[in-house]
Amino acid sequence: MRIIKFPEQISEDIIHYTFLDDIISYNCEKCRGSCCHVNNSLLLDAKTASFLKRTYLKDFIVSDDSVSLLSCGKKCWFHSELGCTINDLGLNKPLTCELYPFHIKKIQNFYIVSFTPCPTFQLNLGEGQRYKDIEDVVLRYIKTGVPVFSPSLHVSEERLKYEIEYQNNFKNTLSEYYRTKTADGTTEFKEYEKWYIYYLDFRWGSIPLSYTSSQANQFWNLYKRVCEDVYKKISYIRTDNIYFIIANQFNKTISKHFQLNFIDKE
């Protein structure tokens, strides 16, 4: 595994959040580690890495300068029926786990922080996760230089500027939409309305970014249609799995839509 070094000084104004501030809620204690059953490389601090290098896990650790990654299989080394046991050893939880359920991708000089749905995810307006609550772990993660996903797509400066401005404005629009829905004291949303929270994340995919700004203005109506269609057909699928289904359907829908528009103009 190649570890890429990023600049030590990361300006907070190049970190963009794709989800709303103060609305996403999740309960790790209730979940007890369902997210730990994945192939992953855990980012260790110096103390934890030093300890584990003296155990049978030493052959599963890749180190480069001050960075150490512990490779896991389908289940984390430290996960049990009672949850995470790493603190029982007097060790610190890996930074990878601290960051979850958020993930980071890099587009040119911007770091895009998105939310990955977990089994306990709920919309909780006014009582959810705040940007300020996770900005420390986001900065620490980026500064380690551990690889973050970066789409292999050239995005023009103009297109990138448009996307940042659009997303900042849309977050205000979506926040107002949720607040209006709960103005009468209602706290429940329709299931597909919860999925609106993923929309800005999906816009950072390679396929959406390949379209022009004017084409991207049409994405929202297409996305809402996808959410409603998915809800009608597969409402029995786990929420964290639906995330991937919607992402796939959104990409297929916009590709088909603009292909048809191109044919019509011909």
RODO-2510 file (C-alpha; in nm, 4 decimals, decimal comma):
residues 266
     n   res          X          Y          Z
     1     m     0,0000     0,0000     0,0000
     2     r     0,1387     0,3399    -0,1022
     3     i     0,0989     0,6209     0,1489
     4     i     0,0624     0,9641    -0,0100
     5     k     0,1896     1,2647     0,1818
     6     f    -0,0295     1,5745     0,1852
     7     p     0,0771     1,9178     0,3149
     8     e     0,0876     1,9366     0,6928
     9     q    -0,1011     2,2657     0,6972
    10     i    -0,4591     2,2071     0,5827
    11     s    -0,6788     2,5156     0,5553
    12     e    -1,0317     2,4567     0,6808
    13     d    -1,1773     2,6517     0,3883
    14     i    -1,0828     2,3689     0,1495
    15     i    -1,2845     2,1151     0,3475
    16     h    -1,6391     2,0809     0,2162
    17     y    -1,9168     1,8859     0,3911
    18     t    -2,1817     1,7273     0,1683
    19     f    -2,4373     1,6829     0,4479
    20     l    -2,6287     1,9290     0,6632
    21     d    -2,4910     2,0576     0,9886
    22     d    -2,6782     1,9402     1,3000
    23     i    -2,9164     1,6853     1,1478
    24     i    -2,7443     1,3447     1,1141
    25     s    -2,7807     1,1218     1,4188
    26     y    -2,6421     0,7734     1,4874
    27     n    -2,5799     0,5548     1,7913
    28     c    -2,2595     0,3486     1,7929
    29     e    -2,3415     0,1827     2,1265
    30     k    -2,6741     0,0603     1,9923
    31     c    -2,5105    -0,0667     1,6729
    32     r    -2,2305    -0,2545     1,8531
    33     g    -2,0053    -0,2658     1,5515
    34     s    -2,2096    -0,3663     1,2471
    35     c    -1,9798    -0,1320     1,0524
    36     c    -1,6750    -0,3311     1,1679
    37     h    -1,7525    -0,6236     0,9371
    38     v    -1,5734    -0,4791     0,6358
    39     n    -1,2366    -0,5093     0,4678
    40     n    -1,0448    -0,2128     0,5961
    41     s    -0,7054    -0,0693     0,6796
    42     l    -0,7077     0,0886     1,0215
    43     l    -0,4967     0,3989     1,0830
    44     l    -0,3084     0,3514     1,4126
    45     d    -0,1492     0,6083     1,6389
    46     a     0,2142     0,5625     1,7472
    47     k     0,1291     0,4038     2,0831
    48     t    -0,1095     0,1458     1,9373
    49     a     0,1219     0,0658     1,6449
    50     s     0,4196     0,0156     1,8783
    51     f     0,2204    -0,2253     2,0966
    52     l     0,0729    -0,4281     1,8109
    53     k     0,4107    -0,4638     1,6376
    54     r     0,5124    -0,6773     1,9335
    55     t     0,2191    -0,9160     1,8789
    56     y     0,1118    -1,1684     1,6147
    57     l    -0,0517    -0,8807     1,4292
    58     k     0,2860    -0,7314     1,3343
    59     d     0,2772    -0,9001     0,9914
    60     f    -0,0518    -0,7248     0,9138
    61     i     0,0839    -0,3751     0,9753
    62     v     0,2224    -0,1564     0,6967
    63     s     0,4293     0,1413     0,8137
    64     d     0,5755     0,4409     0,6346
    65     d     0,7517     0,7055     0,8446
    66     s     0,5076     0,7929     1,1243
    67     v     0,2029     0,6295     0,9634
    68     s     0,0955     0,2721     1,0399
    69     l    -0,1990     0,0869     0,8852
    70     l    -0,3397    -0,2384     1,0227
    71     s    -0,5005    -0,4604     0,7607
    72     c    -0,8244    -0,6314     0,8618
    73     g    -1,0248    -0,9047     0,6933
    74     k    -1,4020    -0,9314     0,6874
    75     k    -1,4133    -0,8673     1,0605
    76     c    -1,2062    -0,6274     1,2695
    77     w    -0,9428    -0,7840     1,4967
    78     f    -1,0863    -0,5997     1,7973
    79     h    -1,4587    -0,6504     1,7439
    80     s    -1,6605    -0,8730     1,9758
    81     e    -2,0265    -0,9282     2,0589
    82     l    -1,9927    -0,6509     2,3161
    83     g    -1,8430    -0,4079     2,0685
    84     c    -1,4882    -0,2744     2,0338
    85     t    -1,2302    -0,4160     2,2751
    86     i    -0,9250    -0,2109     2,1784
    87     n    -0,9723     0,0310     2,4688
    88     d    -0,9677    -0,2678     2,7065
    89     l    -0,6035    -0,3123     2,6047
    90     g    -0,5252     0,0455     2,7035
    91     l    -0,4945     0,1411     2,3352
    92     n    -0,6560     0,4216     2,1387
    93     k    -0,9263     0,3575     1,8837
    94     p    -0,7865     0,3780     1,5264
    95     l    -0,8412     0,7102     1,3533
    96     t    -1,0266     0,5237     1,0779
    97     c    -1,2881     0,4221     1,3338
    98     e    -1,3042     0,7702     1,4835
    99     l    -1,3819     0,9097     1,1398
   100     y    -1,6587     0,6587     1,0614
   101     p    -1,9394     0,6959     0,9512
   102     f    -1,7801     0,9778     0,7532
   103     h    -1,5401     0,9389     0,4626
   104     i    -1,3153     1,1724     0,2675
   105     k    -1,2416     1,2126    -0,1014
   106     k    -1,0074     1,4622    -0,2650
   107     i    -1,1057     1,6639    -0,5735
   108     q    -0,8118     1,8776    -0,6839
   109     n    -0,7332     2,0870    -0,3735
   110     f    -1,0631     2,0245    -0,1975
   111     y    -1,1348     1,7566     0,0611
   112     i    -1,4947     1,6393     0,0398
   113     v    -1,6353     1,4947     0,3624
   114     s    -1,9412     1,2736     0,3160
   115     f    -2,1657     1,0636     0,5365
   116     t    -2,1858     0,6874     0,4933
   117     p    -2,5194     0,5573     0,6273
   118     c    -2,4969     0,3204     0,9194
   119     p    -2,7703     0,0898     1,0616
   120     t    -2,8702     0,3392     1,3344
   121     f    -2,8815     0,6469     1,1089
   122     q    -3,1670     0,8910     1,1717
   123     l    -3,2477     1,2485     1,0738
   124     n    -3,2595     1,4437     1,3987
   125     l    -3,3005     1,8127     1,3170
   126     g    -3,1297     2,0368     1,5701
   127     e    -2,9741     1,7516     1,7657
   128     g    -2,7519     1,5804     1,5112
   129     q    -2,3789     1,5727     1,4437
   130     r    -2,2193     1,9163     1,4097
   131     y    -1,9333     1,9992     1,1732
   132     k    -1,7362     2,1297     1,4686
   133     d    -1,7718     1,7907     1,6401
   134     i    -1,5834     1,6083     1,3656
   135     e    -1,3528     1,8753     1,2217
   136     d    -1,0688     1,7723     1,4546
   137     v    -1,0693     1,4071     1,3427
   138     v    -1,1115     1,5141     0,9777
   139     l    -0,8052     1,7407     0,9980
   140     r    -0,5989     1,4798     1,1824
   141     y    -0,6905     1,2146     0,9270
   142     i    -0,6012     1,4318     0,6287
   143     k    -0,2707     1,5424     0,7797
   144     t    -0,1526     1,1830     0,8222
   145     g    -0,1266     1,1519     0,4453
   146     v    -0,3247     0,8263     0,4350
   147     p    -0,4722     0,7811     0,0858
   148     v    -0,8199     0,9223     0,0328
   149     f    -1,0343     0,8383    -0,2685
   150     s    -0,9773     1,0713    -0,5622
   151     p    -1,1821     1,0227    -0,8819
   152     s    -0,9632     0,9855    -1,1896
   153     l    -1,1436     1,2654    -1,3680
   154     h    -1,0290     1,6100    -1,4692
   155     v    -1,2691     1,8741    -1,3384
   156     s    -1,2276     2,2283    -1,4633
   157     e    -1,1794     2,5060    -1,2112
   158     e    -1,5021     2,6661    -1,3318
   159     r    -1,7004     2,3437    -1,2866
   160     l    -1,5521     2,2876    -0,9414
   161     k    -1,6314     2,6440    -0,8343
   162     y    -1,9885     2,6017    -0,9560
   163     e    -2,0275     2,2757    -0,7641
   164     i    -1,9045     2,4233    -0,4355
   165     e    -2,1351     2,7243    -0,4690
   166     y    -2,4300     2,5075    -0,5717
   167     q    -2,3821     2,2724    -0,2785
   168     n    -2,3509     2,5500    -0,0225
   169     n    -2,6728     2,7062    -0,1510
   170     f    -2,8528     2,3741    -0,1741
   171     k    -2,7693     2,2869     0,1863
   172     n    -2,9621     2,5971     0,2914
   173     t    -3,2543     2,4942     0,0705
   174     l    -3,2605     2,1386     0,2023
   175     s    -3,2291     2,2551     0,5622
   176     e    -3,5293     2,4834     0,5136
   177     y    -3,7220     2,1957     0,3546
   178     y    -3,6640     1,9734     0,6579
   179     r    -3,7460     2,2554     0,8989
   180     t    -4,0716     2,3266     0,7174
   181     k    -4,1618     1,9577     0,7339
   182     t    -4,1114     1,9590     1,1125
   183     a    -4,2671     2,2996     1,1839
   184     d    -4,5884     2,1371     1,3148
   185     g    -4,3940     1,9251     1,5635
   186     t    -4,3650     1,6219     1,3366
   187     t    -4,0285     1,4492     1,3670
   188     e    -4,0856     1,1641     1,1224
   189     f    -3,9871     1,1850     0,7571
   190     k    -4,0890     0,9579     0,4753
   191     e    -3,8131     0,7047     0,4197
   192     y    -3,7199     0,8371     0,0769
   193     e    -3,6983     1,1918     0,2193
   194     k    -3,4150     1,0739     0,4420
   195     w    -3,2257     0,9766     0,1288
   196     y    -3,2164     1,3392     0,0129
   197     i    -2,9251     1,3778     0,2563
   198     y    -2,7036     1,1720     0,0201
   199     y    -2,7702     1,3855    -0,2877
   200     l    -2,4754     1,6235    -0,2568
   201     d    -2,2419     1,3316    -0,1876
   202     f    -2,3475     1,1570    -0,5098
   203     r    -2,2897     1,4746    -0,7119
   204     w    -1,9175     1,4347    -0,6424
   205     g    -1,9052     1,1069    -0,8349
   206     s    -1,7110     1,0761    -1,1599
   207     i    -2,0250     1,0523    -1,3735
   208     p    -2,2097     1,3593    -1,2367
   209     l    -1,8910     1,5681    -1,2453
   210     s    -1,8448     1,4835    -1,6129
   211     y    -2,1530     1,6892    -1,7007
   212     t    -2,1658     2,0646    -1,7491
   213     s    -2,2958     2,3095    -1,4917
   214     s    -2,6189     2,3649    -1,6883
   215     q    -2,6769     1,9890    -1,7049
   216     a    -2,5996     1,9547    -1,3347
   217     n    -2,8821     2,1981    -1,2611
   218     q    -3,1236     1,9215    -1,3636
   219     f    -2,9863     1,6603    -1,1253
   220     w    -3,2124     1,7369    -0,8291
   221     n    -3,5412     1,6553    -1,0036
   222     l    -3,3883     1,3376    -1,1427
   223     y    -3,2576     1,2402    -0,7986
   224     k    -3,5960     1,2866    -0,6293
   225     r    -3,7530     1,0637    -0,8923
   226     v    -3,4880     0,7973    -0,8295
   227     c    -3,5526     0,8055    -0,4527
   228     e    -3,9271     0,7609    -0,4938
   229     d    -3,8850     0,4822    -0,7497
   230     v    -3,6378     0,2944    -0,5292
   231     y    -3,8656     0,3349    -0,2263
   232     k    -4,1633     0,1853    -0,4107
   233     k    -3,9700    -0,1174    -0,5330
   234     i    -3,7238    -0,2163    -0,2600
   235     s    -3,8381    -0,0632     0,0675
   236     y    -3,7352    -0,3870     0,2413
   237     i    -3,3612    -0,3314     0,1804
   238     r    -3,1443    -0,2149     0,4716
   239     t    -3,0875     0,1616     0,4684
   240     d    -2,7083     0,1354     0,4476
   241     n    -2,7426    -0,0910     0,1422
   242     i    -2,9982     0,1378    -0,0219
   243     y    -2,7289     0,4072    -0,0258
   244     f    -2,5344     0,2096    -0,2867
   245     i    -2,8451     0,1220    -0,4861
   246     i    -2,9517     0,4852    -0,5075
   247     a    -2,6008     0,5930    -0,6094
   248     n    -2,6035     0,3371    -0,8899
   249     q    -2,9548     0,4294    -1,0067
   250     f    -2,8755     0,8008    -0,9952
   251     n    -2,5730     0,7554    -1,2207
   252     k    -2,7714     0,5374    -1,4634
   253     t    -3,0615     0,7829    -1,4678
   254     i    -2,8594     1,0939    -1,5467
   255     s    -2,6576     0,9068    -1,8107
   256     k    -2,9756     0,7869    -1,9790
   257     h    -3,1463     1,1248    -1,9467
   258     f    -2,8726     1,3243    -2,1145
   259     q    -2,8132     1,0560    -2,3757
   260     l    -3,1812     1,0791    -2,4730
   261     n    -3,1679     1,4591    -2,4771
   262     f    -2,8686     1,4421    -2,7081
   263     i    -3,0540     1,2063    -2,9424
   264     d    -3,3619     1,4327    -2,9425
   265     k    -3,1513     1,7330    -3,0410
   266     e    -2,9972     1,5351    -3,3235
***
